[in-house]
Amino acid sequence: MTGALALAAERLLTPHQREIAQLQRTRGRACLEPAEADALATLHDTLPPNPSGVDEVTGLLTRPVSRELEIPEYYRYSCMHSYGWFLDLFPDDPVAGALLALHTTLTDLVEVERAAWEAGIQPECGDERIKCLDEAIAVVCGTVVNQVLRVRVGDLVDQAAVDPVLARRTVLLAESTRFPRSDRHEEYVFLRAVQCSETLFFLVRRLAVETAATKDEFPARAAARLGLAGVCAGLLNDVFRVLRTLTPEGFMTFRDFTGAASAVQSLNYHAMEISIYGYDPRKAEVFGAVGHLGVLNSTEVRSHQPLKAALAGTADQRLEEGWNELDRALSKWRGGHYRFARTYLPSDTPASGGTDGAAYVKRFVKKDACVAGADPFGGLPLLSGFLYR
């Protein structure tokens, strides 16, 4: 990988850290020899508590292979710990931080795709993929994150480039999340799409919670946050456009390497749907069966008043229009998710999360079964924070 982010990371990592990263990337994490995996796990598990400096970077690079930490496979695969680490720098404005992380992830992917195109290893759809990525990045850069000061994400990107602390953290975010399970080029596209989607799930959820909390006292701010949630939901569909540049055959060349890393395990996704539509009792069994999802069956989460209920019957046209746009975009995304599962997973292929694949996804396309709680603060702060294990 020879993009600007990758080259910057080369300067930030020690020679030993570059070896650690290269070892995991050459064949992919799933193809590490047992002795190699053991060495990396031992390296992580013998780091001091709360590592900083060089040890902090080593920890980011090796956490997913830890033997001591109980990490669900989805989070070993998606490297969400690095996104959580990045967002720690934005305790007062995680929305701006998450949008900057999204830009970083998309930029890294388009750099990799352009390098592959120039090297002649890009598939026929490569030009379409690059076009989709360029368009998504343009939307992100043009998105306004501060309505009063008219600050765009593009302004944040420029500021990050000249801020030594933020520039370092941005580069390390990209570097510590470049770990597909295989050496298949197409898997890198899939991995980055998963990471972008996780970031957007959080953004939509966080903005929904902010909208509900401010709609009465600060209706203009609530409308702006709801509008931004709609933009983020639209970007979820843009990410699917990128994914659909994969062929079903290309998808199946790496799918088995992802093992049990199923998106069914995503806390950010399920929590997003609860914050928007309410608790779906049909998922209670799934939540109970997947250890870290059990918290979503709690009384507090079940009692949460979702955005749909909070905005029901609103007399504010801005909020009504914002809700309709958000709901349409999320509905389109759910339909796209179902079509992707139906197209890319052969009917005789078991789903990675222990579900029945496309049939499982189809059951939850409509949100009619969701139950709205009455407590605006139910389940908070869980439903407002970035979630990973």
Backbone hydrogen bonds in HBPLUS format (Angstrom, degrees):
<---DONOR---> <-ACCEPTOR-->    atom                        ^
c    i                          cat <-CA-CA->   ^        H-A-AA   ^      H-
h    n   atom  resd res      DA  || num        DHA   H-A  angle D-A-AA Bond
n    s   type  num  typ     dist DA aas  dist angle  dist       angle   num
A0007-LEU N   A0003-GLY O   2.92 MM   4  6.19 158.7  1.97 155.6 162.0     1
A0008-ALA N   A0004-ALA O   2.94 MM   4  6.11 153.8  2.00 145.4 152.5     2
A0009-ALA N   A0005-LEU O   2.99 MM   4  6.22 150.3  2.08 144.6 152.6     3
A0010-GLU N   A0006-ALA O   3.11 MM   4  6.41 143.6  2.25 141.4 150.5     4
A0011-ARG N   A0008-ALA O   3.12 MM   3  5.38 132.2  2.36 100.2 112.2     5
A0012-LEU N   A0009-ALA O   3.00 MM   3  4.99 129.6  2.27  96.6 110.7     6
A0013-LEU N   A0009-ALA O   3.00 MM   4  6.11 151.8  2.08 161.9 165.9     7
A0018-ARG N   A0014-THR O   2.96 MM   4  6.27 152.2  2.04 155.2 163.4     8
A0019-GLU N   A0015-PRO O   3.08 MM   4  6.36 148.9  2.18 142.8 150.9     9
A0020-ILE N   A0016-HIS O   2.97 MM   4  6.30 152.5  2.05 145.7 153.5    10
A0021-ALA N   A0017-GLN O   2.96 MM   4  6.20 161.8  1.99 149.8 153.6    11
A0022-GLN N   A0018-ARG O   2.91 MM   4  6.02 165.7  1.93 148.0 152.5    12
A0023-LEU N   A0019-GLU O   2.91 MM   4  5.97 157.8  1.96 149.0 154.5    13
A0025-ARG N   A0021-ALA O   3.14 MM   4  6.35 128.6  2.42 141.1 155.2    14
A0025-ARG N   A0022-GLN O   3.12 MM   3  5.04 136.3  2.32  95.1 107.6    15
A0026-THR N   A0022-GLN O   2.99 MM   4  5.89 153.9  2.06 158.8 160.7    16
A0031-CYS N   A0028-GLY O   2.99 MM   3  5.51 152.7  2.07 115.0 123.4    17
A0029-ARG N   A0180-PRO O   3.20 MM 151  6.56 160.5  2.24 141.8 139.8    18
A0032-LEU N   A0029-ARG O   3.35 MM   3  5.52 166.2  2.37 111.7 110.9    19
A0030-ALA N   A0181-ARG O   3.01 MM 151  4.75 143.8  2.14 113.3 124.6    20
A0036-GLU N   A0033-GLU O   2.89 MM   3  5.11 119.9  2.25 104.7 120.8    21
A0037-ALA N   A0033-GLU O   2.92 MM   4  6.25 162.7  1.95 164.4 169.7    22
A0038-ASP N   A0034-PRO O   2.90 MM   4  6.05 158.7  1.95 148.9 155.2    23
A0039-ALA N   A0035-ALA O   3.00 MM   4  6.12 154.4  2.06 139.6 146.3    24
A0040-LEU N   A0036-GLU O   3.05 MM   4  6.32 159.5  2.09 151.2 156.1    25
A0041-ALA N   A0037-ALA O   2.91 MM   4  6.08 161.2  1.94 149.8 155.4    26
A0042-THR N   A0038-ASP O   2.87 MM   4  6.02 162.9  1.90 150.7 155.4    27
A0043-LEU N   A0039-ALA O   2.99 MM   4  6.13 151.1  2.07 139.7 148.0    28
A0044-HIS N   A0040-LEU O   3.03 MM   4  6.37 158.0  2.08 149.6 154.0    29
A0045-ASP N   A0041-ALA O   2.85 MM   4  6.03 173.3  1.85 158.2 160.4    30
A0046-THR N   A0042-THR O   3.06 MM   4  5.99 124.2  2.39 142.2 151.4    31
A0047-LEU N   A0044-HIS O   3.11 MM   3  5.49 166.7  2.13 115.3 118.2    32
A0056-GLU N   A0052-SER O   3.36 MM   4  4.40 148.8  2.46  90.9  94.4    33
A0056-GLU N   A0053-GLY O   3.15 MM   3  5.29 123.7  2.49  97.8 111.6    34
A0057-VAL N   A0053-GLY O   3.36 MM   4  6.77 156.3  2.42 151.0 155.8    35
A0058-THR N   A0054-VAL O   3.06 MM   4  6.37 163.2  2.09 152.7 157.6    36
A0059-GLY N   A0055-ASP O   2.86 MM   4  6.04 152.7  1.93 145.8 153.4    37
A0060-LEU N   A0056-GLU O   3.04 MM   4  6.36 151.4  2.12 146.6 153.7    38
A0061-LEU N   A0057-VAL O   3.07 MM   4  6.35 156.6  2.12 151.4 157.3    39
A0062-THR N   A0058-THR O   3.12 MM   4  6.25 133.5  2.34 143.0 154.5    40
A0063-ARG N   A0059-GLY O   2.91 MM   4  5.58 135.3  2.12 152.0 156.4    41
A0065-VAL N   A0062-THR O   3.01 MM   3  5.72 157.4  2.06 125.8 132.4    42
A0066-SER N   A0063-ARG O   3.01 MM   3  5.32 168.9  2.03 122.3 123.8    43
A0075-TYR N   A0072-PRO O   2.93 MM   3  5.51 129.3  2.19 113.7 126.1    44
A0076-ARG N   A0072-PRO O   3.04 MM   4  6.43 144.0  2.18 148.9 159.6    45
A0077-TYR N   A0073-GLU O   2.93 MM   4  6.13 148.1  2.03 146.3 154.7    46
A0078-SER N   A0074-TYR O   2.88 MM   4  6.04 161.9  1.92 144.0 149.2    47
A0079-CYS N   A0075-TYR O   3.28 MM   4  5.69 138.6  2.46 128.9 133.8    48
A0082-SER N   A0079-CYS O   3.16 MM   3  5.89 144.3  2.30 117.0 123.5    49
A0083-TYR N   A0080-MET O   3.11 MM   3  5.08 121.4  2.47  94.7 109.3    50
A0084-GLY N   A0080-MET O   2.96 MM   4  6.29 156.7  2.02 152.8 159.2    51
A0085-TRP N   A0081-HIS O   2.89 MM   4  6.14 154.6  1.96 144.3 151.4    52
A0086-PHE N   A0082-SER O   2.92 MM   4  6.11 152.1  2.00 139.7 147.2    53
A0087-LEU N   A0083-TYR O   2.95 MM   4  6.17 159.5  1.99 148.9 153.8    54
A0088-ASP N   A0084-GLY O   3.09 MM   4  6.32 124.8  2.41 138.3 151.8    55
A0088-ASP N   A0085-TRP O   3.27 MM   3  5.23 141.5  2.42  95.0 105.7    56
A0089-LEU N   A0086-PHE O   3.18 MM   3  5.94 164.2  2.21 117.0 121.6    57
A0090-PHE N   A0087-LEU O   2.87 MM   3  5.24 164.5  1.89 115.5 120.3    58
A0097-GLY N   A0093-ASP O   3.28 MM   4  6.62 163.3  2.31 149.1 154.1    59
A0098-ALA N   A0094-PRO O   2.80 MM   4  5.90 157.5  1.85 145.6 151.2    60
A0099-LEU N   A0095-VAL O   3.00 MM   4  6.22 156.2  2.05 150.0 156.2    61
A0100-LEU N   A0096-ALA O   3.01 MM   4  6.24 150.7  2.10 145.5 153.5    62
A0101-ALA N   A0097-GLY O   2.90 MM   4  6.19 152.2  1.98 146.1 154.3    63
A0102-LEU N   A0098-ALA O   2.85 MM   4  6.09 150.2  1.94 143.7 152.0    64
A0103-HIS N   A0099-LEU O   2.97 MM   4  6.21 160.4  2.01 144.7 149.4    65
A0104-THR N   A0100-LEU O   2.97 MM   4  6.21 157.1  2.02 146.4 152.6    66
A0105-THR N   A0101-ALA O   3.01 MM   4  6.26 157.7  2.06 148.3 153.4    67
A0106-LEU N   A0102-LEU O   2.99 MM   4  6.24 168.7  2.00 159.6 161.9    68
A0107-THR N   A0103-HIS O   2.89 MM   4  5.94 159.4  1.93 150.0 156.4    69
A0108-ASP N   A0104-THR O   2.97 MM   4  6.13 158.3  2.02 146.3 151.9    70
A0109-LEU N   A0105-THR O   3.11 MM   4  6.34 160.2  2.15 145.6 150.8    71
A0110-VAL N   A0106-LEU O   2.97 MM   4  6.25 164.0  1.99 153.0 156.8    72
A0111-GLU N   A0107-THR O   2.99 MM   4  6.16 150.3  2.08 146.4 154.6    73
A0112-VAL N   A0108-ASP O   3.03 MM   4  6.31 157.5  2.08 149.4 155.1    74
A0113-GLU N   A0109-LEU O   2.90 MM   4  6.18 158.7  1.94 153.0 159.2    75
A0114-ARG N   A0110-VAL O   2.92 MM   4  6.05 156.5  1.98 143.8 149.6    76
A0115-ALA N   A0111-GLU O   3.01 MM   4  6.19 158.7  2.05 146.7 152.6    77
A0116-ALA N   A0112-VAL O   2.95 MM   4  6.18 153.6  2.02 146.2 153.6    78
A0117-TRP N   A0113-GLU O   2.91 MM   4  6.11 152.7  1.99 144.2 152.0    79
A0118-GLU N   A0114-ARG O   2.94 MM   4  6.19 161.8  1.98 150.8 154.9    80
A0119-ALA N   A0115-ALA O   2.97 MM   4  6.14 138.9  2.14 138.3 149.8    81
A0121-ILE N   A0116-ALA O   3.03 MM   5  5.36 152.4  2.11 156.6 155.3    82
A0120-GLY N   A0117-TRP O   3.11 MM   3  5.19 155.1  2.18 101.1 108.8    83
A0126-GLY N   A0123-PRO O   2.93 MM   3  5.36 162.3  1.96 121.4 124.2    84
A0128-GLU N   A0125-CYS O   3.05 MM   3  5.32 118.6  2.45 105.1 120.1    85
A0129-ARG N   A0125-CYS O   2.97 MM   4  6.26 156.4  2.03 155.7 163.4    86
A0130-ILE N   A0126-GLY O   2.96 MM   4  6.20 162.0  1.99 153.4 157.2    87
A0131-LYS N   A0127-ASP O   3.02 MM   4  6.18 155.2  2.08 142.1 149.1    88
A0132-CYS N   A0128-GLU O   2.92 MM   4  6.21 159.1  1.96 151.0 156.1    89
A0133-LEU N   A0129-ARG O   2.96 MM   4  6.22 158.4  2.00 150.8 156.7    90
A0134-ASP N   A0130-ILE O   2.86 MM   4  6.06 162.3  1.89 151.7 156.6    91
A0135-GLU N   A0131-LYS O   3.01 MM   4  6.21 158.0  2.06 149.3 155.0    92
A0136-ALA N   A0132-CYS O   2.99 MM   4  6.22 156.1  2.05 145.3 151.9    93
A0137-ILE N   A0133-LEU O   2.89 MM   4  6.09 162.9  1.91 155.2 159.7    94
A0138-ALA N   A0134-ASP O   2.97 MM   4  6.17 151.5  2.05 142.8 150.7    95
A0139-VAL N   A0135-GLU O   3.07 MM   4  6.36 152.5  2.15 145.2 151.9    96
A0140-VAL N   A0136-ALA O   2.98 MM   4  6.31 163.1  2.01 151.8 156.2    97
A0141-CYS N   A0137-ILE O   2.86 MM   4  6.08 171.5  1.87 156.4 158.3    98
A0142-GLY N   A0138-ALA O   3.03 MM   4  6.12 148.3  2.14 142.1 150.3    99
A0143-THR N   A0140-VAL O   3.12 MM   3  5.27 157.4  2.18 107.0 114.0   100
A0154-GLY N   A0141-CYS O   2.89 MM  13  4.14 149.9  1.98 129.3 121.1   101
A0153-VAL N   A0143-THR O   2.87 MM  10  5.73 142.0  2.02 153.5 165.3   102
A0145-VAL N   A0151-VAL O   2.73 MM   6  5.76 156.6  1.78 160.9 168.7   103
A0146-ASN N   A0151-VAL O   3.39 MM   5  5.03 149.9  2.49 137.5 137.7   104
A0150-ARG N   A0146-ASN O   2.66 MM   4  5.31 117.0  2.05 139.7 157.2   105
A0151-VAL N   A0146-ASN O   3.11 MM   5  5.03 140.7  2.27 131.0 139.1   106
A0155-ASP N   A0152-ARG O   2.99 MM   3  5.21 129.7  2.25  99.9 112.9   107
A0156-LEU N   A0152-ARG O   3.24 MM   4  6.73 149.0  2.34 143.4 151.7   108
A0156-LEU N   A0153-VAL O   2.94 MM   3  4.95 115.0  2.38  96.2 112.6   109
A0157-VAL N   A0153-VAL O   2.90 MM   4  6.28 153.0  1.98 154.5 162.5   110
A0158-ASP N   A0154-GLY O   3.09 MM   4  6.35 155.0  2.15 141.8 147.6   111
A0159-GLN N   A0155-ASP O   2.93 MM   4  6.18 155.9  1.99 147.5 154.4   112
A0160-ALA N   A0156-LEU O   2.83 MM   4  6.01 155.4  1.89 148.9 155.7   113
A0161-ALA N   A0157-VAL O   3.14 MM   4  6.34 143.6  2.28 141.4 150.1   114
A0162-VAL N   A0159-GLN O   3.20 MM   3  5.58 143.9  2.34 105.4 114.6   115
A0163-ASP N   A0160-ALA O   3.34 MM   3  5.07 154.6  2.41  95.8 103.2   116
A0167-ALA N   A0163-ASP O   2.71 MM   4  5.67 162.8  1.74 167.5 173.3   117
A0168-ARG N   A0164-PRO O   3.08 MM   4  6.04 159.4  2.12 137.5 142.9   118
A0169-ARG N   A0165-VAL O   3.08 MM   4  6.30 162.2  2.11 145.5 150.6   119
A0170-THR N   A0166-LEU O   2.87 MM   4  5.99 154.7  1.94 148.2 155.0   120
A0171-VAL N   A0167-ALA O   3.07 MM   4  6.27 164.2  2.10 150.2 153.8   121
A0172-LEU N   A0168-ARG O   2.97 MM   4  6.18 162.2  2.00 151.7 157.1   122
A0173-LEU N   A0169-ARG O   2.90 MM   4  6.02 142.2  2.05 140.6 150.5   123
A0174-ALA N   A0170-THR O   3.26 MM   4  6.59 162.6  2.29 149.1 151.5   124
A0175-GLU N   A0171-VAL O   2.99 MM   4  6.24 162.7  2.02 149.7 155.0   125
A0176-SER N   A0172-LEU O   2.90 MM   4  5.85 161.0  1.93 147.3 151.0   126
A0177-THR N   A0174-ALA O   3.41 MM   3  5.56 164.2  2.44 105.9 109.5   127
A0187-GLU N   A0184-ARG O   3.09 MM   3  5.50 137.6  2.28 105.8 117.0   128
A0188-TYR N   A0185-HIS O   3.08 MM   3  5.65 137.7  2.27 111.6 121.7   129
A0190-PHE N   A0186-GLU O   3.27 MM   4  6.66 158.9  2.32 147.0 152.1   130
A0191-LEU N   A0187-GLU O   2.80 MM   4  6.05 167.8  1.81 161.2 163.3   131
A0192-ARG N   A0188-TYR O   3.02 MM   4  6.14 170.7  2.03 149.4 152.1   132
A0193-ALA N   A0189-VAL O   2.97 MM   4  6.13 149.0  2.07 144.0 153.2   133
A0194-VAL N   A0190-PHE O   2.94 MM   4  6.25 152.8  2.01 151.8 159.0   134
A0195-GLN N   A0191-LEU O   3.02 MM   4  6.34 160.2  2.06 152.0 157.2   135
A0196-CYS N   A0192-ARG O   2.89 MM   4  6.11 158.7  1.94 148.7 154.4   136
A0197-SER N   A0193-ALA O   2.93 MM   4  6.05 159.1  1.97 145.5 151.5   137
A0198-GLU N   A0194-VAL O   2.95 MM   4  6.21 159.9  1.99 152.6 157.4   138
A0199-THR N   A0195-GLN O   3.13 MM   4  6.34 159.6  2.17 145.5 150.6   139
A0200-LEU N   A0196-CYS O   2.97 MM   4  6.25 153.7  2.04 148.4 156.0   140
A0201-PHE N   A0197-SER O   2.77 MM   4  6.04 152.3  1.85 154.4 162.5   141
A0202-PHE N   A0198-GLU O   3.15 MM   4  6.40 162.5  2.18 147.9 151.3   142
A0203-LEU N   A0199-THR O   3.00 MM   4  6.29 158.7  2.05 143.4 149.8   143
A0204-VAL N   A0200-LEU O   2.90 MM   4  6.05 172.9  1.90 158.1 158.4   144
A0205-ARG N   A0201-PHE O   3.06 MM   4  6.19 163.5  2.09 147.3 152.4   145
A0206-ARG N   A0202-PHE O   2.80 MM   4  5.94 174.1  1.80 162.3 164.0   146
A0207-LEU N   A0203-LEU O   2.96 MM   4  6.00 166.5  1.97 152.1 156.1   147
A0208-ALA N   A0204-VAL O   2.92 MM   4  6.03 144.4  2.05 141.1 151.1   148
A0209-VAL N   A0205-ARG O   2.99 MM   4  6.28 160.5  2.03 155.6 159.8   149
A0210-GLU N   A0206-ARG O   3.01 MM   4  6.27 157.8  2.06 147.4 153.8   150
A0211-THR N   A0207-LEU O   2.89 MM   4  6.01 152.4  1.96 141.0 148.7   151
A0212-ALA N   A0208-ALA O   3.04 MM   4  6.29 167.2  2.05 153.1 155.2   152
A0213-ALA N   A0209-VAL O   3.05 MM   4  6.20 150.3  2.15 143.7 152.1   153
A0214-THR N   A0210-GLU O   3.11 MM   4  6.19 136.5  2.31 144.7 153.9   154
A0214-THR N   A0211-THR O   3.29 MM   3  5.43 136.6  2.49  99.7 110.6   155
A0215-LYS N   A0211-THR O   3.07 MM   4  5.77 123.7  2.40 151.7 161.7   156
A0218-PHE N   A0214-THR O   2.80 MM   4  5.15 150.6  1.89 144.0 153.4   157
A0222-ALA N   A0218-PHE O   2.97 MM   4  6.24 162.5  2.00 156.7 162.5   158
A0223-ALA N   A0219-PRO O   2.89 MM   4  6.08 156.5  1.95 146.1 151.7   159
A0224-ALA N   A0220-ALA O   3.04 MM   4  6.31 151.2  2.12 143.4 151.2   160
A0225-ARG N   A0221-ARG O   2.89 MM   4  6.19 160.5  1.93 156.5 161.3   161
A0226-LEU N   A0222-ALA O   2.86 MM   4  6.05 153.6  1.93 148.0 155.9   162
A0227-GLY N   A0223-ALA O   2.88 MM   4  6.05 151.7  1.96 141.8 149.7   163
A0228-LEU N   A0224-ALA O   2.98 MM   4  6.25 150.5  2.06 144.0 151.9   164
A0229-ALA N   A0225-ARG O   2.93 MM   4  6.21 147.0  2.04 141.0 150.2   165
A0230-GLY N   A0226-LEU O   3.02 MM   4  6.37 147.7  2.13 144.4 152.7   166
A0231-VAL N   A0227-GLY O   3.09 MM   4  6.47 147.2  2.20 141.9 150.6   167
A0232-CYS N   A0228-LEU O   2.98 MM   4  6.30 159.3  2.02 150.8 155.8   168
A0233-ALA N   A0229-ALA O   2.90 MM   4  6.17 152.8  1.97 146.9 154.7   169
A0234-GLY N   A0230-GLY O   2.93 MM   4  6.15 149.0  2.02 141.7 150.4   170
A0235-LEU N   A0231-VAL O   2.93 MM   4  6.29 142.6  2.07 142.8 153.6   171
A0236-LEU N   A0232-CYS O   3.11 MM   4  6.51 135.6  2.31 139.3 150.6   172
A0236-LEU N   A0233-ALA O   3.16 MM   3  5.11 129.2  2.43  92.4 105.7   173
A0237-ASN N   A0234-GLY O   3.05 MM   3  5.27 124.3  2.37  99.1 112.4   174
A0238-ASP N   A0234-GLY O   3.10 MM   4  6.53 142.1  2.25 138.3 149.5   175
A0239-VAL N   A0235-LEU O   2.89 MM   4  6.19 149.3  1.99 148.7 155.8   176
A0240-PHE N   A0236-LEU O   3.16 MM   4  6.51 147.2  2.28 138.1 146.7   177
A0241-ARG N   A0237-ASN O   3.03 MM   4  6.39 142.0  2.18 140.0 150.2   178
A0242-VAL N   A0238-ASP O   3.20 MM   4  6.61 149.3  2.30 143.2 150.2   179
A0243-LEU N   A0239-VAL O   2.99 MM   4  6.37 158.2  2.03 147.6 153.8   180
A0244-ARG N   A0240-PHE O   2.87 MM   4  6.08 150.5  1.96 149.3 156.5   181
A0245-THR N   A0242-VAL O   3.03 MM   3  5.51 161.0  2.07 112.3 118.1   182
A0246-LEU N   A0243-LEU O   2.95 MM   3  5.72 164.7  1.97 120.6 125.6   183
A0250-GLY N   A0247-THR O   3.02 MM   3  4.99 111.9  2.50  95.9 112.2   184
A0251-PHE N   A0247-THR O   2.85 MM   4  6.13 155.4  1.91 157.4 164.7   185
A0252-MET N   A0248-PRO O   3.07 MM   4  6.26 155.5  2.13 143.6 149.2   186
A0253-THR N   A0250-GLY O   3.27 MM   3  5.29 143.1  2.41  95.7 106.0   187
A0254-PHE N   A0251-PHE O   3.34 MM   3  6.06 158.8  2.39 115.1 119.8   188
A0255-ARG N   A0251-PHE O   3.17 MM   4  6.13 137.5  2.36 145.1 157.3   189
A0257-PHE N   A0254-PHE O   2.90 MM   3  5.43 137.1  2.09 115.5 127.7   190
A0258-THR N   A0255-ARG O   2.99 MM   3  5.52 148.1  2.09 113.5 122.3   191
A0259-GLY N   A0256-ASP O   3.28 MM   3  5.61 157.4  2.33 106.6 113.0   192
A0261-ALA N   A0258-THR O   3.05 MM   3  5.65 159.0  2.10 136.4 142.7   193
A0262-SER N   A0260-ALA O   2.84 MM   2  5.59 129.8  2.09 111.3  95.6   194
A0265-GLN N   A0262-SER O   3.04 MM   3  5.88 166.0  2.06 119.8 123.8   195
A0266-SER N   A0263-ALA O   2.98 MM   3  5.21 165.1  2.01 116.3 117.9   196
A0270-HIS N   A0266-SER O   3.35 MM   4  6.55 178.3  2.35 149.8 149.4   197
A0271-ALA N   A0267-LEU O   2.92 MM   4  5.89 163.8  1.95 154.4 159.9   198
A0272-MET N   A0268-ASN O   3.00 MM   4  5.97 143.0  2.14 133.9 143.4   199
A0272-MET N   A0269-TYR O   3.10 MM   3  5.11 119.9  2.48  94.9 110.0   200
A0273-GLU N   A0269-TYR O   3.13 MM   4  6.52 160.1  2.17 155.2 158.9   201
A0274-ILE N   A0270-HIS O   3.07 MM   4  6.37 155.2  2.13 148.6 155.5   202
A0275-SER N   A0271-ALA O   2.96 MM   4  6.13 159.8  2.00 147.8 153.0   203
A0276-ILE N   A0272-MET O   3.02 MM   4  6.23 138.0  2.20 146.1 157.6   204
A0277-TYR N   A0273-GLU O   2.76 MM   4  5.68 168.0  1.77 153.6 157.2   205
A0278-GLY N   A0274-ILE O   2.94 MM   4  4.21 130.9  2.19 106.5 119.9   206
A0307-LEU N   A0275-SER O   2.86 MM  32  6.26 159.8  1.90 145.4 148.9   207
A0308-LYS N   A0276-ILE O   3.00 MM  32  5.93 160.9  2.04 154.2 158.4   208
A0279-TYR N   A0371-VAL O   3.05 MM  92  5.20 128.1  2.33 156.5 141.7   209
A0371-VAL N   A0279-TYR O   2.68 MM  92  5.20 169.9  1.69 148.2 149.6   210
A0283-LYS N   A0280-ASP O   2.92 MM   3  5.74 165.3  1.94 126.7 131.5   211
A0284-ALA N   A0281-PRO O   3.19 MM   3  5.26 164.6  2.22 105.6 110.3   212
A0286-VAL N   A0283-LYS O   3.03 MM   3  5.15 113.0  2.50 100.3 116.5   213
A0287-PHE N   A0283-LYS O   2.86 MM   4  6.13 169.0  1.88 167.2 169.9   214
A0288-GLY N   A0284-ALA O   2.93 MM   4  6.08 154.7  2.00 145.1 152.4   215
A0289-ALA N   A0285-GLU O   2.95 MM   4  6.08 140.1  2.11 141.4 151.8   216
A0289-ALA N   A0286-VAL O   3.16 MM   3  5.14 124.9  2.48  94.0 108.1   217
A0290-VAL N   A0286-VAL O   3.09 MM   4  6.24 138.8  2.27 150.0 159.2   218
A0293-LEU N   A0290-VAL O   2.73 MM   3  5.51 151.8  1.80 136.2 145.6   219
A0294-GLY N   A0291-GLY O   3.13 MM   3  5.61 163.0  2.16 114.9 120.3   220
A0296-LEU N   A0293-LEU O   2.88 MM   3  5.70 158.0  1.93 126.2 132.3   221
A0297-ASN N   A0294-GLY O   2.95 MM   3  5.52 164.0  1.98 117.8 123.2   222
A0298-SER N   A0295-VAL O   3.17 MM   3  5.42 162.6  2.20 110.3 113.5   223
A0302-ARG N   A0298-SER O   3.01 MM   4  6.28 166.2  2.03 155.1 159.4   224
A0303-SER N   A0299-THR O   2.99 MM   4  6.11 139.2  2.16 142.6 152.8   225
A0304-HIS N   A0301-VAL O   3.08 MM   3  5.27 162.3  2.12 108.9 114.5   226
A0375-ASP N   A0303-SER O   2.97 MM  72  5.68 160.5  2.00 173.5 169.5   227
A0373-GLY N   A0304-HIS O   3.01 MM  69  4.71 139.0  2.18 145.9 133.7   228
A0305-GLN N   A0375-ASP O   2.92 MM  70  5.12 144.6  2.05 125.3 122.0   229
A0310-ALA N   A0306-PRO O   2.97 MM   4  6.23 160.1  2.01 153.3 159.9   230
A0311-LEU N   A0307-LEU O   2.95 MM   4  6.07 144.7  2.07 153.1 159.8   231
A0312-ALA N   A0309-ALA O   3.25 MM   3  5.06 152.9  2.33  96.8 104.9   232
A0314-THR N   A0311-LEU O   3.04 MM   3  5.36 150.7  2.12 140.9 134.4   233
A0319-LEU N   A0316-ASP O   3.11 MM   3  5.43 119.0  2.49 104.3 117.9   234
A0320-GLU N   A0316-ASP O   3.01 MM   4  6.32 159.1  2.05 153.8 160.5   235
A0321-GLU N   A0317-GLN O   2.88 MM   4  6.01 166.6  1.89 151.4 154.7   236
A0322-GLY N   A0318-ARG O   2.90 MM   4  6.00 154.5  1.97 140.9 149.1   237
A0323-TRP N   A0319-LEU O   2.85 MM   4  5.99 155.8  1.91 146.5 152.5   238
A0324-ASN N   A0320-GLU O   3.05 MM   4  6.29 164.8  2.07 149.0 152.9   239
A0325-GLU N   A0321-GLU O   3.04 MM   4  6.25 157.7  2.09 148.9 154.4   240
A0326-LEU N   A0322-GLY O   3.01 MM   4  6.20 162.2  2.05 147.8 152.8   241
A0327-ASP N   A0323-TRP O   2.84 MM   4  6.01 171.0  1.85 161.1 163.5   242
A0328-ARG N   A0324-ASN O   2.99 MM   4  6.07 157.4  2.04 143.0 149.2   243
A0329-ALA N   A0325-GLU O   3.03 MM   4  6.21 163.7  2.06 148.4 152.7   244
A0330-LEU N   A0326-LEU O   2.99 MM   4  6.21 163.9  2.02 155.5 159.6   245
A0331-SER N   A0327-ASP O   2.90 MM   4  5.98 153.4  1.97 145.0 152.9   246
A0332-LYS N   A0328-ARG O   2.91 MM   4  6.12 156.5  1.97 149.0 155.2   247
A0333-TRP N   A0329-ALA O   2.97 MM   4  6.23 150.6  2.06 141.5 149.9   248
A0334-ARG N   A0330-LEU O   2.93 MM   4  6.20 159.1  1.97 149.3 154.0   249
A0335-GLY N   A0331-SER O   3.02 MM   4  6.26 158.2  2.07 147.2 153.2   250
A0336-GLY N   A0332-LYS O   2.90 MM   4  6.12 151.9  1.98 145.1 153.3   251
A0337-HIS N   A0333-TRP O   2.83 MM   4  6.10 149.8  1.92 149.6 158.1   252
A0338-TYR N   A0334-ARG O   3.04 MM   4  6.32 157.7  2.10 146.8 151.8   253
A0339-ARG N   A0335-GLY O   2.98 MM   4  6.26 163.1  2.01 148.8 153.4   254
A0340-PHE N   A0336-GLY O   2.86 MM   4  6.00 153.4  1.93 146.0 153.6   255
A0341-ALA N   A0337-HIS O   3.00 MM   4  6.23 165.2  2.02 149.9 153.4   256
A0342-ARG N   A0338-TYR O   2.92 MM   4  6.14 158.8  1.97 152.0 158.3   257
A0343-THR N   A0339-ARG O   2.91 MM   4  5.97 151.3  1.99 144.8 152.1   258
A0344-TYR N   A0340-PHE O   2.81 MM   4  5.74 167.2  1.82 157.4 161.0   259
A0345-LEU N   A0341-ALA O   3.16 MM   4  5.54 142.9  2.31 131.8 137.5   260
A0349-THR N   A0346-PRO O   2.89 MM   3  5.32 162.1  1.92 124.2 125.4   261
A0354-GLY N   A0351-ALA O   3.35 MM   3  5.71 165.2  2.38 116.0 116.1   262
A0360-TYR N   A0357-GLY O   2.96 MM   3  5.37 123.5  2.29 108.1 122.0   263
A0361-VAL N   A0357-GLY O   3.14 MM   4  6.55 159.4  2.19 152.9 158.7   264
A0362-LYS N   A0358-ALA O   2.89 MM   4  6.08 158.0  1.93 151.3 157.4   265
A0363-ARG N   A0359-ALA O   3.27 MM   4  6.47 146.9  2.38 141.5 148.1   266
A0364-PHE N   A0361-VAL O   3.12 MM   3  5.65 147.8  2.22 111.2 119.8   267
A0365-VAL N   A0362-LYS O   3.22 MM   3  5.29 173.8  2.23 112.2 112.7   268
A0370-CYS N   A0367-LYS O   3.31 MM   3  5.72 164.5  2.33 112.2 116.8   269
A0378-GLY N   A0375-ASP O   3.04 MM   3  5.03 166.0  2.06 109.1 113.2   270
A0380-LEU N   A0377-PHE O   3.20 MM   3  5.55 167.2  2.22 127.0 127.9   271
A0383-LEU N   A0379-GLY O   3.16 MM   4  5.98 151.7  2.24 130.2 138.6   272
A0384-SER N   A0381-PRO O   2.95 MM   3  5.29 156.5  2.00 113.6 121.4   273
A0385-GLY N   A0382-LEU O   3.44 MM   3  5.69 159.5  2.49 107.2 112.4   274
